[in-house]
Amino acid sequence: MKKIAMMQLDRFKDHGLLFARVGLGLMFIGHGWPKLLGGPEKWERLGGAMSNFGRDLAPAFWGFMAAVAETFGGLLLAVGFMSRPALLLLAVTMIVAAAKHAMAGDGFRGYSHATEAAITFIGLFLIGPGR
């Protein structure tokens, strides 16, 4: 009986993946767009997180790339085009963000959102975007 019920739920797998992709994609467009519009000063602050990985050169470039990854990675994820490369870029961006917050001593509440997002993006990368 349980096997039949689970088989019936499996037919909604692609709907679940669609819901996750569109929902997360739209949320990350919302996170990235203001950063993208923030300009070089904002990008430099964001890119400063790369110093935790020994990259002190060109923080504005790294910050711009993070804003692009969040904005356009979110868009690609939401529409289901090149989802796996977008998920990879989003996961790396969130790993850097989590490290920044952890190294700054922000505590669990400071780095948990970025960590949760990275875990979700890696999971979706492994599962695939669905139909």
NORNORVEN-V149489 format. One record per pair of residues at least 6 apart in sequence whose ideal C-beta (glycine too) atoms are under 7 Angstrom apart, sorted by the first residue. I is the first residue (numbers start at 1). J is the second residue. Records with the same first field share a line. If there is no record, write none. Layout:
BEGIN
I->J / J
END
This chain:
BEGIN
13->130
14->130 / 131
17->127 / 129 / 130
18->130
20->124
21->77 / 78 / 80 / 83 / 129
22->78
24->77 / 120
25->74 / 75 / 77 / 78
26->74 / 78
28->70 / 73 / 74 / 90
29->71 / 74 / 75
31->70
32->67 / 70 / 71 / 74
33->71
35->42 / 46 / 67 / 70
36->67 / 68 / 71
40->60
42->63
43->60 / 63 / 64 / 67
44->59 / 60 / 63
45->63
46->63 / 66 / 67
47->59 / 60 / 61 / 62 / 63 / 66
48->59
49->96 / 97 / 100
50->59 / 62 / 96
52->99 / 100 / 103
55->62
66->93
69->89 / 90 / 93
70->93
73->86 / 89 / 90
76->82 / 83 / 86
77->83 / 86 / 87
80->129
83->129
84->125
87->121 / 124 / 125
88->125
90->121
91->118 / 121 / 122 / 125
94->114 / 117 / 118 / 121
95->118
97->114
98->111 / 114 / 115 / 118
101->110 / 111 / 114
102->111
END
